[in-house]
Amino acid sequence: MPHFFVGRQTIGEPFEVPVSNHTKIRCQIFQRWKQKETYECSCGLTVPFKVTRTWGVSEKDTETLEASLGGSIGAKDIAQIKSRIATTSGHEIEWTYSRAQEMNFTCDPPACGRKEIRIYQLVYEYEMCGYSRGYLFKRHVWDLEWTWTMSEELSSYSCTCDTSEFDDRCGEKCKANPKPSPEFDGRLSLDLGPLSLRIPYKMEATKMQTRIGAYGIDISVADQKRYLDRLEKDGVTLRLGNKFIDPVLLFLSGLKGDEFEGNLKIYTDAVATSQEILEEKIVLQDYLIEGLGHSFTKAKKPVHQRGKYSSSS
């Protein structure tokens, strides 16, 4: 699965499938991240939500495409289109009606803070054009008859799952003794296969600090320049236990197991670019959790346990 990106990307080259001597279909494949849902809660008040996991092609898109084809395409032609899509994109299209599964979950923010989950789903878009020749025009002239874009939702999700210790919308008791939240330099993109996370980070001289949900993670850095260069190019490998992934994200992505391995890179787009490295100390030491050579923080109360985490630097 690709790291999160903004806009629409082209997959492969457009291809054509001949249906008969007089008709053909031209197809171009695109991919984009579509925002699905945003869940937010604050001030220590748990809020119940329902999330829906969907995949496949919608019934409306399927029926519209069949109407555009007008019954002129058979099972053999459909199989050929599916085969060309698989060859071009490396993906077997779910050319069936979309399906869905639901899960109830609880949004649980810190006592005086806020939690926000923004979910995106990877979508493939198949732009198809139907052409004919030999009717009104000469046999070498192809005439455009119809166009239709069919969308397929994939079982791949991206998310920002941010937690802050203080929300100024909370009560006077919280405002009287606000707990500072760390200021980060930007976001990292963590690609775990069916799940991509955008998490905040801050770089210091000898370590990089990031946060996944309520957990803060310290990563030792021997050579800051070399490490940043790897993060901006090929990325580094990150392993972490499933406790770091919010249950709703495990449900949506279908990730299973006790530990996951992913690729970690600096996230950029046309606006969100890497900023100048700051050397200010981040406030993450209040709630330390002992890890395997690293420090983990949790935004609620002191806990001592062993975490499952490692990284290559």
N, C-alpha and C positions, 0 to 999 in steps of 0.2 A: 504494500500500500504506500502511496506517496505521502510525504510530509504535508502538513496543511499548507495551502496556498490560496491566494485571493484571485478571483476571476475564473476564466475558463481556459483549459489547456487542450490542445489537439493531441489525439492519440493516433499515431501512424499516418499513413497517406490515405486519401479517399480511394474507394474501390467501386467497381461496377459489376453487376451481376446480370447477364443476359437472360431474359425470361422467354423470349422468342425472337424471331427475325425482325419483329416490328417493335418490340418493347424491351426496356432495360431499366434497372434501378441503380442509382448512384448513392453511395452511403459514405458519410464522414462521421467519425466518432470523436466526441469531446468528453472531458471530465471536469467536474467542478464540485466544490463543497457547498452544500445547501444548509442554511441554518434551520434547525428543526424546532428546538425549544430552549427557553431560558427559565431556570428555577432559582428563586432567591428567597432567603430567610435571614432574619437578624434578631439581635437582642436576646439570644438564648431561647427563643420560642421555636420549638420544633413544628414543622408544617408538613402535612401529608401531601404527596403528589402521586400521580400516575404517569408512567412513561410507556410509550408504545414503540416496539421494535418492528420495523417493516422492511420488506425487501421484495424485489421483483418489479415487473411492469404493471402499471395500473390497467384496470379493465377498460377505462375510457380510451387510453392510448392504443390498446390492442384492437378495440372495436373500430376506432378511427382509421388505423392503418389498414385493417381488413376492408373497410369501406373504400379507401383510396385505391387499393389494389383491384377492387371490383371483381373479385373471384378469378382474376386472370393468372394468379400465381398458385402453384400447387405445392404439395408437401416437399417434393424434390427441390423446388426453388427456395423454399423457406430453409431447408437443411443447408443449401449452398450459402445463403446469406449468413446463417448462424456460423457456419464453418469459416467464412471469410472474416466475420467479426472476431472469432476466437483466434484466428491467425494474426490479425492486425493488432488486437489489444491484449492477447494472452488471457482472455476472460471468456468463460462460457456464459452466454446471456441467459438469464432466467426469463424466457419468452412465455411466461404464464402470468396469470393475474397475481397482483401483489398479495403477500401474506403478512400477518401481524401477530405479535405476542405482547402481552401487557404485564407490567410489574408495578406494584405499589411500593413506594419507598418514603423515607422521612428525611427532610432537610434539617440538619442539626448544627446550628451556628454556635460560636462561643457566647459566653454570658453577655458581653457587651459588644460583640462583633457581628460580622456578616459573612454569609456563605453564598456564593453565586456559582451556578453550573450553567454553562452555555454549550449546547450540543449542536454539532454539525454532522451531516451524513454525506458520504461520497456518492455522487450521482453520475452515471454515464448517460450521455445524450447522443442519440443516433439520428442524425439529420439525413433523411431519405428523400430522394427526388425521383419521380417516375417520368420516363421519356418514351415517346413513340415516334415512329417514322413511317413514311410510305402512304400516308393518308392524304393530308392537304398539301404536303410538300414532297420534294424529290426524296429518293431513298437514302441519300447521304445526309439529309437534314433531320436532326433530332429535335423534336418539339417537346418542351416541358409541359406535362399534364398536371402534376400535383406535387406538393411538398408536405412533409410532416416530420416533426421532431418527436421521437419516442424517448421517454425518460425511464431509466431503470435505477431503482434504489439498491445500492449494494450493502452488504452487512459489514460496512466499514465506517467507523465513527471517529470524529475529532472533538476535543473538548477543552475548555478552560474551566478548571474547578478551583476557584480561588477562595481563600479564607483569610479574613483580617480580624485582628483582636479588638478593634475599636470601630464603631459606627456612630457618627455624630447624631444620628436619628434616635439613638437609645436614650433612656431616661436620665434624670439629673444625677442619680447615683453614679452612673457610668461617666458622665461628663465631669464630675467632681474629681475623679481619679482615672483619667484616660490612660489606657495602656498603649504605648507606641507600637506601631506596626513598622516593619523594616521597609526601606525604600530600595527598590531593585533597579538594575541597569536596563533590563529588557526581558525578553522571553526566549526560552529554549523550546525546541520542538523535539519531543520524544516519540519516535515511531516504534510501536510495539506490534506491528502487523495489522490486525483488524482495528486497533485503537491508536490514535495519535493524540498526544497531550501537548498543550502549550503551557509551560510552567515558567514562573519568574526566576531570575537569577541575578546574582551580584558577584563580580569578580574582585578578588583581593590579590595581594602579592603572592601568597602561598596556598590559597584555597579558593574554590568557587562554592558559593552558597546558593542553593535553590530550594524551592518549596513545592511540594505536591500535596494539594489540599491542606490539611491541618499539620502536615509533617514538614519540618525543615531538614535539609541534608547538607552536610559539609563534605566536599570532595577535595582531597589534598592535590595540590598542583605543584610539581617540581619545577617546571619551566612554563611560566605564564604565557609568553609569546607563542611557544610551540603548541601549547594546549589550545589557545584561542584560534590558531591557524587550523588546527584539526577540526575544531567545532564549526568553523566557517566553511570548511571544504567537505571532507568525507564524514566527519562526525566521529564520535567515540562510542564504545559499547557500554551500556549500562544494564546491570542486573538488579532487580528489586523484587521483594516479596509482594504477594497479592494484597497485604494489608494496606499498602500505599495507594491502591486503586479503589475509588469509591464503588460500592456495590452496584449502583445503577449503571456504571460504566462497564463493569464486568458483565452485567446482563446484556447490555446493548451490543457489545463487541463479541460476546461469546468466548472470551478468554477464560481458560480453565487451567488450574495448576497452582502450585504454591509459589512459584517464582517465574518471572518473565525476563526476557532479554530484548533490549531495544537499541535503536540508534539515536544518539543525542546530538543535535546540531543547534546552532544559533538561528532563531527564526527572524526573517526579515521579509518585508514587502515594500511597496513603493513609498510607504510612509514610515512604517516601523523598521528602522535600520539600527545597526549597532551604534551605540553611543560611546563617548569618550569614557575610558575606564576610570572609575572613582576608587579612592583608597579609604573611604569612610568605613568605620566599623558598623556592622549590621547588628541590630538588636534581636538575637535569637537564643540567648543563653539562659533564659528564665526556666525553660522546661526541657531539660536534657534527658535524652534516652540513650543509654549506652549501646553502641552498635559494634560491629566487627571492624574496629580500626577507624570508625567514623562517628560523628555525633549526629543524632537525630533529635528534632524538637517536636513537641506536640502542643497544640494551642490551648489545652484545657488544664490539666493538672499533672503534677510530677508522676512519672511512671518509669519503672526500670525493667527493661526487657531486652532481649537480643533481637536485632533486626536482621533481615536477609537482604544484604546490599553489597554490591561490589562494582567497581568501574575500572576501565582501562584508561590510563592517561598518557 
